Amino acid sequence: MGSHKSEEPYQPTMNECPPLKEQATDQLREALDAGDPDKKNFHIRSALQFEECIEATDQADHAQAD
């Protein structure tokens, strides 16, 4: 009997993911390229979420420094 591989999709670790700023920029580029309004909306919302994460991380870093 062969080995059973997991059917779960690959999830990159934090070290393998591009920086949040780069991901936000990529989402904005995708929005510009999207012809479908729903896809454009999705990518814009994703970019905004990445920006919120960047802001929250910056605030946490500043709070720890104080």
Buried (B, 14 or more C-beta within 10 A) or exposed (E): EEEEEEEEEEEEEEEEEEEBEEBBBBBBEBBEEBEEEEEBEBBBEBBEBBBEBBEEEEEEEEEEEE
